[in-house]
Amino acid sequence: MSKITTILVDDEKEALDSLEILLSEYPQINIIKKVSNPLDIFPYLMNLKVDLIFLDINMPLINGIELLEKIRACKPSIAVVFVTAHDNFAMEAVKLNAFSYLLKPVNRLELKTTIDKLEQYLAEKTPQIHNRILIASKNTTRFVNLEEIVYLEAEGSYTKVYLNNGTDLLASYNLGALAERFPDEEFVKISRSIIVNHDYILSVNRKLRIISLKFNDHEIDLHVSTVFLKEFNSIFCYD
């Protein structure tokens, strides 16, 4: 399978470095970021494809359980492995669908078991054709890669699909019916009529209620709903 993109979250630098060394034995694990301030994780989750998070529990500002609650709001299916010196949070971890729970100091055998199970889980969760969707329009039917799609916009009983090459397709379904076929962790509804691809979000201006998307050399601004802003504020811990 492809590399497992991974973020490590722990307020102690020594713990981050130690875990990074242990994970270096697994070439399939691609650590894209080590985060010591837990609240700094969200820009990476919004702008990058992240498969896995190793997460400490006992941290200042926000503990790992509270952080996972917020992560689940924007990335409901992401795999999370708790790495902690405390064994009294296992029940909360199960309720939040944590993938695994490792105690510090991390046992190499337990880590290997977790990685093996994780690979199997991701392989079953992500079939090889998951990144394509069939879109039927008035005269043609074609497969489109999900990463080509910047955003979707309702147009009556149809949906306009905007692609990253600057073209668009008019799909023969309404936005609600089409949205059911898109993965929630990659596409987010910003208003009643627009759904955007997470990967193209550049910024969110809460005051002006505008989201900016960037693809290739182009930038566009779209208006967002108050519902989206409330969810965004909650996830990103803004007042």
C-alpha positions, 0 to 999 in steps of 0.5 A: 500500500502507499505511505501512511501519512502520520502526525505525532502530537505530544507536548514533550519534545523527548517523547516526540523524538523517541516515538519518531525513532521507534517509527523509523523502523517502519518505512511505510510510516511517513511522519509529515509533522511533529506537533508540540502544541496540540492546537497546531494540528488543525491547519495540517488536518485541513490542508493535508491528507493525514491517515494517522495521528499518534496522540498524547493525552496529558497535555496543557491547553487541551488534553488528548481526549478533548482534542480527539473530540474536536478532531472527530468533528472535522475528520470523523474516520481518521485513525488515532493511536493514543500514546500515554503514560496513563492507563485510566483513559482507555474507556474514553478512547474506546468511545471516541473510536481510537484505533489503539492505546499504547502505554509509555514507554512504548513496547516495540512488540505492541507497536509492531502489532498496532502497525500491522493491524493499522495496515490491514485496516487502511487497506480494507477501508480504502479500495483501489478505486476509491479516488474516482467517481462516476459523473453523468451529465446530459450527453456524457458519462465519465470518471473523475478523480476526486483530487480533480474536483475543487468544489460542487455547486447546486444548480436547480436539480443539477450540480455543477462540478468545478475541476482544477483545470478550470473546466466544469461539468454539469452533473445530472443529479441534485447536490444532495444526491451527489454529495452522498457519494463523496467521502465526508473526510475530504469534502465539507459543506460550506453552505446549502448550495456549495461543497468544497474539497478540503485540499483546496482550502486556503483560508477562512475569513470569519468576519467577511464569511468568505472561504478562499480556495486555491488551485493551480495559479487561481484563487476564488472566494466563496461565501459560507453559511453561519452553520459552517462558521459555528462548526469551524469556530468549534473545531479551531477553538475560536471564540 
